[in-house]
């Protein structure tokens, strides 16, 4: 059974599925963009945020999508340094999306 969480009337969709973030991870794995170790660290981080500050399913999915996408600009998470992180941010700011267009302003901040 799929769980749904209502995210509000101002959102262009009415239900958020937990499976959305899992599909994002599975696609990245099938394309060789993310490792099992990266997935474990990503899930550990998201689960910690759920438990410690009570983030919503929508926020959990957003964090997952962002970290999976950022992996294009970063080394494996378990070896990443703060310098790698800052370099990744700069690369993302200069990079293009999968559609071949520059990232939108809200993505670059």
N, C-alpha and C positions, 0 to 999 in steps of 0.2 A: 504494500500500500504506500503510495506517495504522499508525503506530508506537504501541506500548503500553509503559507503564512500570508495573511492579508497585509499589504504594505501601504495602503492608503488610496484615496480617490484621486490625488493629484499625479499619480504615477500612470504612465501610459499602458500599464498592464495591471490586472487586479490581484494576481497571485504570483508568489515567488516559490520556485521549487528547489529543494535541496539538491536535486540531481543536476542542476545547471552547472555548478562549480565542478562536480565530478566529471561531467562531459568535457569541460575545459581542460582538466588535468589529463583525461584519457587522450584527447586530441594531441596535446603537447607531447605526451609519451609516445604516441604512434608516429609523430613527426621527428622524434629524437631530440626535442628541445628541452626536455627536463628529465632528470634522473630520479630513480626511486628514493635516493637519499634526499634530494630536493623536495620531493613530495612529502616525505616524512617530516621534514623540518617545517614546511608550509602548513601541513595539517596540525602539527604541534602548536605552532604560533596561533593559528585561527582558533583552535580549541581552547587555548589559554585565554584568549580574548573573550570567548563566549562565556567561560566560567568566571573569570575575574571581573569583567565589567559588563557582562550581559549583552554583548552585541547581538543585533537581530540577524535573521537569516539573510536578509538583503545585504547587510554590511559584511557578513561572512563571505557571501558570494563575491561581492565587490573586491574585498581584500584578496581572495583567491584569484580572480580574474587578473587583477593588477600584478600580483607577484608572478603568475604564469607568464604574462605578457612581458614584464620587465626582465625575465630570465634571458630574453634575446640580447640584452645589453649588459648582463652581469655574468661573472664566472659562477661555478657551482656554489650554492649558498653556504655549504659547510667549509669552504676555503676562502670565502669572501672577506676582505678587510674593509675598513671604513673608506680607504682610498678607492678601492674597487667600487664601492657603493656610490661615491661622489662622481667617479668617472662614468659610471653607468647612467647617472642622472643627466650628465652633460651629453652623453651619447644619445640618450632618448630624446632630449630636447632638439638635437640636430637630426634625429632619425625620422623615418617615415613609418606609417602604419602598414598593416598587411595589405591595405587597399592602395598603397603607394602614395598616400597623401601625408603631409606633415601632421603631427599630432596636434589636436586642438589645445587652446590655451589652458583649459581646466585640467587637461592631462599632464601638461608640462609643469604644473605647480604642485 
